[in-house]
Every structure is written in C-alpha cells, then in structure tokens.
Amino acid sequence: MVSEALRHPSEISDILKKSNDSAPHRFTRLLEDFSPEQPRRGQLIEGSILQIGGDAIFLDVGAKHDAVVPRNEIEKIGPEQFNNLKPGCRLPVYVLRIQRGIGDLLVSIERGLEFEDWDRAEACLASSEVLELEVIGNNRGGLLVLYGKLQGFVPNSHISELRRGMTAEQRDSFKREKIGTSMFLKVIEVDRRWRRLVLSSRATKKYKRMKRLKELKPDQVLDGQVVELVDFGAFVDLGGVDGLVHISE
C-alpha cells in the first residue's frame, strides 16, 4: 500500500514539467477570453497617458491595444497644453481610426477636448448660463469668439452695442476694436453636425438689465453716458440699462 502512494522522483519531475508547460497555455486562453468592447471611429473615450514621445503619445484606454496619438495630431496641441501632459494624466480622446494589420488605435487629444466643449456648449444652452468669452475676430456678419477649442459666432443682430443709427463704417470700426476684449454672452444655438455655435450678447443684456433695474431706486442720482441722440431726446447708459432723457427735460 505504501508503495502505491509513493512516486518515483522521475515521475514527480514529469508531473511538475507538465504543470509548468500548461501555465502559458492557461494565460493565453485567459487573454483570448478577455474581449473588451472595441472602440469605434468617432467615439469619445477616456485614456490614461502611458508614455510621451516626440512622434507619438501612448494611452491606456482599457482595450486590447494601447491608443496612439500620432505625430500630426500632437502638432495640433498647443505648447502650453502639451507641457501639461504627464504620464498618468487622464483625458478624453477621439477615435480617428484603427490601422488594419497593425491593430493600432489612432486617437486625437485635440478632437477629444473639442468633443467635450460641444457637450459643455449644449449644457450652457439648456441652462442659459452667462459666459465671458474673448473676441478673436470679426467678419461682415458679426464677431468671432473663443469657446474652449471651438469658435463661436455672435451675429450683428445679437451684439447689443451695435445701435440702429450706426453707419456701416462705424459698425466695422466697433467690431475691429472689440478684438482682444471679452464679452458676456449666452449660447443660443448648438449644431455639432454643421459646427455651428451661435451666441448672443443681447440675451445677456436682458439678464443684466433686469438685475440692474432691481438696483435702481426713485430719486437716485447717477452718472451716465449718452449713447444715442434722437429727435425726442437722448438715451443714456446707466450701467446696463438705457434711460431716456426726454427733450422736454
């Protein structure tokens, strides 16, 4: 009975060898069974930076393959933003495509952040939040403003400072002078498909006007700036509210 329970040393060695040989196979089977959802082109996913190089940035996005930000996409990232990127940073990335054969998942940090800005713009549209944005340009139709990675548009009809009596030359001069300054604006239209982000300062004027009206009291003495002369008197800006000084006064 004792002889049946014992094994020859060579038999024990063979058993251990077979056991060790099966370990890699078990690992391979486990790896094959690991099948996370494959990211799709145009999808926004979150990744953690693994390595930063001059030609590529590698991120862990929870897929079988690491995501790669190619060199041409790295060049789109501003110097200040690039310098803030560190291994371990988590950020949104936009799936550009999957390279066939290689399996590399090509993504864009710039497009990922832009995608987030569209989400924020839609939230601002729903909440009527008042934003302070920088004017970066102008054209015949209005002003261009910077909203994160997006370029927003403020039509002439929604620029509260443009008055009815202004000539075309005065309007153009005013808009040129606004470049580099900031404006209080509300989002009034968001269309991702056509990349339309439209904002209005007139909408914020209503908000500020109501707030200012609550602050004004009868018999108050205020300093004001004359902003328009008409046949029946003068309009005076009282800090967000236009008051009328009738010609009889």
PyMOL commands that set and color helices and strands:
alter all, ss='L'
color gray80, all
select helices_A, chain A and resi 2-5+9-33+71-74+79-83+109-127+156-158+168-178+202-215
alter helices_A, ss='H'
color red, helices_A
select strands_A, chain A and resi 44-52+56-60+67-70+90-98+105-108+130-139+142-147+150-155+182-191+196-200+225-230+233-237+242-246
alter strands_A, ss='S'
color yellow, strands_A
deselect
rebuild
show_as cartoon
